[in-house]
Amino acid sequence: MSVDSDDPRLRASIEAFNRGDLSGEASFLEPLLDEHPDDVRLLQRMGAVVAQLGDLKRAKDFLSRARDIDPDNIYVLQMLAWIARRLGDQDEANRLNERVMALDPDNAAPYVDLGRFNLAQGEIAAALECFEKALAIEPTSVDALVSLASLCERRHEFEEALRFAERAVALAPEHGQANITLARVELRSGQTQRAVERMQNLLATARISEADAASALYLIGQAVDKLGDFDHAFVAFQSANNMLHELYGPAVASMDSVLAPERLQKIHTHFETEDVAGWTTVPDGERPDPVFLVGFPRSGTTLLDQVLNAHSAIDTLEEKEHLIDVRNELVRPDGGLAGLAGMTKDDVDAYRQKYWSRVRENAGRDLAGGILIDKMPLNTILLGLIYRLFPKAKIIFAVRDPRDVVLSCFQQRFGVNVAMYQLLKLETAAAYYDQVMKIGAACRQRLPLDLHIVRYEDVVGDMESTVADLLAFLGLPWEAQMADYRDQARRRWITTPSAEQVIEPLYDTSIGKWRSYRRHMEPVLSVLEPWVDAFGYEAS
């Protein structure tokens, strides 16, 4: 039996895929596949997410099962061709591609699907080729036009994005994603009121999914915030979040994730009480330890990442789950953290190898030279594990006014997983921030971490001096091209919600923004106040 198309877990997995949230997507798919092991759609989606996580052989197994059930499934065949090419089997890849073209040379949909997969993988040229091929096959394909518009918008090519989006809306005036993409381009192009009116009209007249309705409300919130109508903006953000909170609540409740609040409580308790002094010494690895950039979402990690990546001796990684193996094996099971104390050299070496294998796969190359910076804000909760595997690793801890952090998280359209679900309400967002910071504080107090704090406000206020201090911590000099980091950021494929901001000149309008929403923030200020004080910000 196939899974119901209305199953909230399936919708949540698709949303996670569209946002590039691999661990969230896999968490939703795994229980569905247990219940429906012969569902081709689930097998192909699981094959896609496993491939993106770097396990191409396991991905091939899922997709081969799907092909056995549906031998002429074009998407499955294309995915198998993509994997064969990545595994170095060019003959098999060519054979599969020829099979696809012979099966249905006039079908644009598989090319759109494969393009979206390539896009999620960060392979922009391959995605563009697929979308253009789809449009050549079917010039009236709304999905191909929307995909091209979205890709161009993400690349900050607004004229091209506008052209594709307007064609899509002309073909399908009530199409949710077509209108949302066009409104996003309009908003970024300065046509703020027009974007608001488009989204209001879409919500009033079109039959769209709840997920699309939430996206429309987020755009309205962003637009009227720009116009200074903060009460209206808050209502829009709150309405969107409430919609998603109800839509994905049952699915999230069924997930067993290390990011769940109850898991965070166990991590905090462990590192508050663990006898870390009794841990055995871990020898150095074969290569220099990475640098970990942590903090909390919306704390300025993407901005810092872009500035650092402009340095000739630094490679920064996009947000990927490189520590997922040790995280799932030592944190997810009850009592798993106790295994940290007794880890042998062989245990540590095995986890290090898994880590570097994921880094190599996600980067698409072997990063042998220079300093590697692994950016994942919520790796704050894994500082104890990071120290166990990489005791000499340098830690960059990004800090921003907690009130601005929580407000900004509340205003973002993240993909839905257990962690991001907490950010849909101000109360749970503040509580989650408190939990993550408590784990960070416990690890900082009890472990000899080599850690440097960088405040977002300092980067904005005096970027060169602040980053120069950070570079000194890393043992590097300032380089002149770092001042022009925005040029490089425009050319990078940035998957976080900050992609739009980091290409703009530094601005301070987001500093202290919580004050514009103070009336709405009032219920959570007492939860955040200890961290406001701890990080040296002015009291509420």
C-alpha positions in Angstrom: 0.0 0.0 0.0 1.2 3.5 -0.9 1.4 6.3 1.6 -1.5 8.8 1.5 -0.5 12.0 -0.3 -2.1 14.0 2.6 0.0 12.3 5.2 1.6 15.2 7.1 4.9 13.4 7.4 5.1 13.2 3.6 4.3 16.9 3.3 6.9 17.7 5.9 9.6 15.6 4.1 8.9 17.5 0.9 9.1 20.8 2.7 12.4 19.8 4.3 13.7 18.7 0.9 12.9 22.1 -0.7 14.7 23.8 2.1 17.7 21.6 2.0 17.1 20.1 5.5 18.5 16.6 5.0 18.3 15.3 8.5 14.7 16.6 8.8 13.7 15.0 5.6 15.2 11.6 6.5 13.5 11.7 9.9 10.1 12.1 8.3 10.8 9.5 5.6 12.2 6.7 7.8 8.9 5.8 9.6 6.9 6.1 6.4 9.2 3.7 4.6 9.0 1.3 7.5 5.2 1.3 7.0 5.3 1.3 3.2 8.5 -0.5 2.2 7.4 -0.9 -1.5 6.2 2.7 -2.1 8.3 3.8 -5.1 7.8 7.5 -4.2 9.2 7.0 -0.7 12.1 4.8 -2.0 13.1 7.5 -4.6 12.9 10.3 -2.0 14.9 8.3 0.5 17.4 7.5 -2.2 17.7 11.2 -2.9 18.2 12.3 0.7 20.7 9.5 1.4 22.7 10.5 -1.7 22.8 14.1 -0.5 24.1 12.9 2.9 27.0 11.3 1.1 26.1 7.6 1.2 25.9 6.9 -2.6 25.9 3.1 -2.3 23.0 3.1 0.2 21.2 5.6 -2.0 21.7 3.3 -5.0 20.2 0.4 -3.0 17.0 2.4 -2.3 16.7 3.5 -5.9 17.4 0.0 -7.2 14.5 -1.3 -5.1 12.3 1.4 -6.7 13.5 0.4 -10.2 12.7 -3.3 -9.5 9.1 -2.3 -8.7 8.7 0.3 -11.4 11.3 -0.3 -14.1 10.3 2.6 -16.3 10.2 5.3 -13.6 12.1 8.1 -15.3 13.0 10.0 -12.2 14.5 6.8 -10.6 16.5 6.1 -13.7 17.8 9.6 -13.8 18.8 9.5 -10.2 20.6 6.1 -10.7 22.4 7.7 -13.7 23.5 10.6 -11.5 24.8 8.2 -8.8 26.5 6.1 -11.4 28.3 9.1 -12.7 29.4 10.2 -9.2 30.7 6.6 -8.5 32.7 6.7 -11.7 30.6 4.3 -13.8 30.2 6.5 -16.9 29.0 3.7 -19.1 26.2 2.9 -16.8 25.3 6.5 -16.4 25.1 7.0 -20.2 23.1 3.8 -20.6 20.5 4.9 -18.0 20.3 8.4 -19.6 19.6 6.9 -23.0 16.9 4.8 -21.5 15.2 7.9 -20.0 15.2 9.7 -23.4 13.9 6.7 -25.2 11.1 6.2 -22.7 9.6 9.7 -22.8 11.5 12.3 -24.9 8.7 14.8 -24.6 8.2 14.7 -20.8 9.5 17.8 -19.0 8.6 16.8 -15.4 11.5 14.4 -14.8 14.0 17.1 -15.8 12.4 19.5 -13.3 12.6 16.9 -10.6 16.2 16.1 -11.3 17.0 19.8 -11.5 15.5 20.4 -8.1 17.6 17.5 -6.7 20.8 19.0 -8.2 19.8 22.4 -6.8 19.4 20.9 -3.3 22.8 19.3 -3.8 24.3 22.7 -4.7 25.1 21.6 -8.3 23.8 24.8 -9.9 25.1 24.3 -13.4 23.5 20.8 -13.6 20.2 22.2 -12.1 20.1 25.0 -14.7 20.8 22.6 -17.5 17.9 20.4 -16.3 15.4 23.3 -16.0 16.4 24.7 -19.4 16.0 21.2 -21.0 12.5 20.9 -19.4 11.5 24.3 -20.7 12.8 23.4 -24.2 10.7 20.2 -24.1 7.6 22.0 -22.8 7.7 25.9 -23.1 4.5 26.2 -21.1 5.8 24.2 -18.1 4.9 26.3 -15.1 7.1 24.1 -12.8 10.1 24.7 -15.1 9.5 28.4 -15.2 9.1 28.7 -11.4 12.2 26.6 -10.9 14.2 28.9 -13.2 12.8 32.0 -11.6 13.7 30.7 -8.1 17.2 29.7 -9.2 17.8 33.2 -10.7 16.4 34.9 -7.7 18.7 32.9 -5.4 21.6 34.0 -7.7 20.5 37.6 -7.4 19.7 37.8 -11.1 16.5 39.7 -10.6 15.7 40.7 -14.3 15.9 37.1 -15.4 14.0 35.9 -12.3 11.2 38.4 -13.0 10.9 37.4 -16.6 10.5 33.7 -15.8 8.1 34.3 -12.8 5.9 36.6 -14.9 5.6 34.0 -17.6 4.6 31.4 -15.0 2.0 33.6 -13.5 0.6 34.5 -16.9 0.2 30.8 -17.7 -1.3 30.0 -14.2 -2.6 33.1 -12.5 -3.6 31.3 -9.3 -0.6 29.0 -9.1 0.8 29.3 -5.5 4.5 28.9 -6.0 4.5 31.0 -9.2 2.9 33.9 -7.4 5.1 33.4 -4.3 8.3 33.4 -6.4 7.2 36.5 -8.3 6.4 38.3 -5.1 9.8 37.3 -3.6 11.5 38.8 -6.6 9.3 41.9 -6.4 10.1 42.4 -2.7 13.9 42.0 -3.3 13.6 44.4 -6.2 12.1 47.1 -4.1 8.5 46.7 -5.3 7.3 46.1 -1.7 3.7 47.2 -1.9 3.2 45.3 -5.1 4.5 42.1 -3.4 2.1 42.6 -0.5 -0.9 43.1 -2.8 0.0 40.0 -4.8 0.2 37.8 -1.7 -3.0 39.3 -0.2 -4.8 38.6 -3.5 -3.4 35.0 -3.6 -4.6 34.3 -0.1 -8.0 35.8 -0.9 -8.8 34.2 -4.2 -6.6 31.1 -4.9 -6.9 27.5 -3.7 -3.4 26.9 -2.4 -1.8 24.5 0.1 -1.3 25.4 3.7 2.4 25.5 3.2 2.0 27.9 0.3 -0.3 30.0 2.4 2.3 30.2 5.1 4.9 31.3 2.6 2.6 34.0 1.4 2.1 35.2 5.0 5.8 35.3 5.6 6.3 37.4 2.6 3.7 39.8 3.8 5.4 40.0 7.2 8.7 40.7 5.6 7.3 43.4 3.4 5.3 45.3 6.0 8.2 45.1 8.4 10.2 46.9 5.8 7.4 49.5 5.7 7.6 49.9 9.5 4.2 48.4 10.2 5.5 46.1 13.0 2.2 45.1 14.5 0.9 44.0 11.1 4.1 42.2 10.4 3.9 40.3 13.7 0.4 39.2 13.0 1.4 37.9 9.6 4.4 36.0 11.0 2.3 34.6 13.9 -0.4 33.5 11.5 2.1 31.7 9.3 3.8 30.0 12.2 0.5 28.9 13.8 -0.5 27.4 10.5 2.7 25.4 10.3 2.7 24.5 14.0 -0.7 22.8 13.5 0.2 21.3 10.2 3.4 19.6 11.2 2.7 19.0 14.9 1.7 15.4 14.7 4.6 14.5 12.5 7.2 16.2 14.7 5.7 14.6 17.8 6.4 11.2 16.3 10.1 11.9 15.6 13.0 10.7 17.7 15.5 13.4 17.2 18.6 14.4 19.1 17.4 18.0 18.6 14.2 17.5 20.6 14.0 19.5 23.8 13.9 16.4 26.0 17.2 15.2 24.4 18.8 18.6 25.0 17.9 18.3 28.6 19.7 15.0 28.8 22.8 16.4 27.1 22.8 19.4 29.5 22.4 17.1 32.6 25.2 14.8 31.3 27.8 17.6 30.8 26.8 19.2 34.1 27.7 16.0 36.0 30.1 14.1 33.8 33.6 13.4 35.2 35.3 14.9 32.1 38.6 14.9 34.0 38.6 11.1 33.7 38.4 11.0 30.0 41.3 9.3 28.3 43.6 11.4 26.2 42.9 11.2 22.5 46.0 11.3 20.2 46.1 13.8 17.3 44.5 12.8 14.1 46.3 12.4 10.7 45.2 15.9 9.6 44.7 19.2 11.5 41.4 19.5 13.4 38.7 21.5 11.8 37.4 24.8 13.2 33.8 24.7 14.3 31.6 27.7 13.9 28.7 27.4 16.3 26.1 29.5 18.2 22.4 29.6 17.4 20.5 30.2 14.1 20.3 33.9 13.1 23.3 34.8 15.2 25.4 36.0 12.3 27.2 32.8 11.4 26.4 33.1 7.7 27.9 36.6 7.6 31.0 35.5 9.4 31.2 32.4 7.2 31.2 34.6 4.0 33.9 37.0 5.4 36.2 34.1 6.4 35.7 32.2 3.2 37.3 35.2 1.3 40.6 34.4 3.0 43.1 32.5 0.8 44.0 30.0 3.6 40.4 29.2 4.7 37.7 26.8 3.3 34.3 27.1 4.9 31.7 24.4 4.5 28.0 25.1 4.0 25.7 23.8 6.7 25.7 20.0 6.5 25.4 17.3 9.0 29.1 16.2 9.1 28.8 14.9 12.7 25.6 13.0 12.1 27.2 9.6 12.7 28.6 10.3 16.1 25.5 12.4 17.0 23.1 9.6 16.2 25.1 6.8 17.7 26.2 8.6 21.0 23.4 11.1 21.6 20.3 9.7 20.1 20.1 6.4 22.2 19.4 6.6 25.9 22.6 6.3 27.8 24.7 6.7 24.7 26.6 9.7 26.0 28.1 7.5 28.7 30.2 5.9 26.0 32.2 9.1 25.5 34.3 8.3 28.6 35.4 4.9 27.4 36.2 5.7 23.8 39.4 4.1 22.6 41.8 5.4 20.0 40.2 3.1 17.4 36.7 4.4 18.3 37.8 8.0 17.9 39.7 7.2 14.6 36.6 5.5 13.2 34.4 8.5 13.9 37.0 10.9 12.6 37.1 8.9 9.4 33.3 9.1 9.1 33.5 12.8 9.7 36.1 13.4 7.0 34.3 11.2 4.6 31.2 13.3 4.9 33.2 16.5 4.6 34.9 15.2 1.4 31.6 14.1 -0.1 29.7 17.3 0.6 32.6 19.6 -0.5 33.0 17.6 -3.7 36.8 17.5 -3.3 39.4 16.6 -0.8 40.1 19.7 1.4 43.7 18.8 2.4 45.3 22.2 2.8 44.5 25.4 4.8 42.0 25.8 7.6 38.6 24.1 7.3 35.7 25.8 9.0 32.6 23.7 9.7 29.6 26.0 10.2 26.6 24.5 11.9 25.1 26.8 14.6 23.3 24.1 16.5 26.5 22.1 16.9 26.6 24.1 20.1 24.8 21.1 21.6 27.6 18.8 20.4 30.6 20.7 21.9 31.3 17.8 24.2 31.4 15.4 21.3 33.5 17.7 19.2 36.0 18.0 22.0 36.1 14.2 22.4 36.9 13.7 18.7 38.9 16.9 18.1 40.4 18.1 21.4 42.6 20.7 19.7 39.8 22.1 17.5 39.3 25.8 17.7 35.7 26.9 18.3 34.2 30.1 17.0 31.2 30.9 19.2 28.9 33.4 17.4 26.8 35.6 19.7 24.1 38.2 19.0 21.6 39.9 21.3 19.4 37.0 22.4 16.2 39.1 21.9 17.1 39.8 18.3 18.0 36.2 17.7 14.7 34.8 19.0 12.7 37.4 17.1 14.6 36.8 13.9 14.1 33.1 14.2 10.4 33.6 14.7 10.3 35.7 11.5 12.1 33.2 9.3 10.7 30.5 7.0 12.8 27.6 8.0 12.3 24.0 6.9 10.4 22.0 9.5 12.4 19.6 11.7 12.3 19.1 15.5 14.6 22.1 16.2 13.0 24.5 13.7 9.5 23.5 15.0 10.4 25.0 18.3 11.0 28.4 16.6 7.4 28.7 15.4 6.2 30.2 18.7 8.1 32.9 20.7 7.7 31.0 23.9 9.2 27.7 22.7 11.8 29.6 20.7 13.0 31.4 23.8 13.0 28.2 25.8 14.9 26.4 23.1 17.5 29.2 22.9 17.9 28.9 26.7 18.4 25.1 26.5 21.1 25.4 23.7 22.9 28.1 25.6 22.9 26.1 28.8 24.6 23.2 27.0 27.1 25.6 25.6 27.8 27.2 28.9 28.2 23.8 30.7 30.7 22.6 28.0 32.6 25.9 28.2 32.9 25.7 32.0 33.9 22.0 32.2 36.0 21.4 29.1 39.2 23.1 28.1 37.8 24.3 24.8 39.9 26.6 22.6 37.1 29.1 22.1 36.8 32.6 20.7 33.5 34.6 21.0 32.5 36.9 18.1 29.6 39.3 18.6 27.4 40.0 15.5 27.1 43.7 16.6 30.9 44.0 16.6 31.2 42.5 13.1 28.6 45.0 11.8 30.1 47.9 13.7 33.8 47.3 12.9 34.2 44.3 10.7 37.8 44.6 9.9 39.0 44.9 13.5 36.7 42.2 14.8 37.6 39.8 12.1 41.3 40.6 12.5 41.1 39.5 16.1 39.4 36.3 15.0 42.1 35.7 12.4 44.7 36.2 15.1 43.0 33.4 17.1 43.2 31.2 14.0 46.9 32.2 13.4 46.2 34.1 10.2 46.7 37.7 9.0 44.0 39.9 7.6 43.8 39.9 3.8 42.5 42.9 1.8 40.1 40.9 -0.3 38.1 40.0 2.8 36.6 43.5 2.8 35.0 42.6 -0.6 33.5 39.4 0.7 30.1 40.3 -0.8 31.4 39.8 -4.3 32.3 36.2 -3.5 29.1 35.7 -1.6 27.1 36.6 -4.7 28.8 33.7 -6.5 28.3 31.1 -3.8 25.2 29.1 -3.3 24.1 29.9 0.2 21.4 27.7 1.6 20.5 29.6 4.8 17.8 32.3 5.1 20.6 34.8 5.4 21.6 34.5 1.7 19.7 37.7 0.9 21.4 39.7 3.6 25.0 38.8 3.2 25.3 40.3 -0.3 24.1 43.7 1.0 26.4 46.3 2.5 26.7 45.9 6.3 23.7 47.6 8.0 22.8 48.1 11.6 19.0 48.3 11.3 18.7 44.7 12.6 20.5 45.6 15.8 18.0 46.1 18.6 15.1 45.4 16.3 13.4 43.5 19.1 12.5 46.9 20.6 10.1 47.5 17.6 8.3 44.3 18.7 8.7 44.8 22.4 5.0 44.5 23.2 4.9 41.1 21.5 8.3 40.0 23.0 7.3 40.9 26.6 6.2 37.3 27.6 9.7 35.9 26.7 12.0 38.6 28.0 12.4 37.1 31.4 13.6 33.8 29.8 16.2 35.6 27.7 17.4 38.1 30.3 20.0 35.8 31.9 21.7 35.4 28.5 21.3 39.1 27.8 23.3 39.7 30.9 25.8 36.9 30.3 26.7 38.2 26.9 27.0 41.8 28.0 23.9 43.4 26.4 21.8 46.2 27.8 19.1 44.9 30.1 15.5 44.9 28.8 
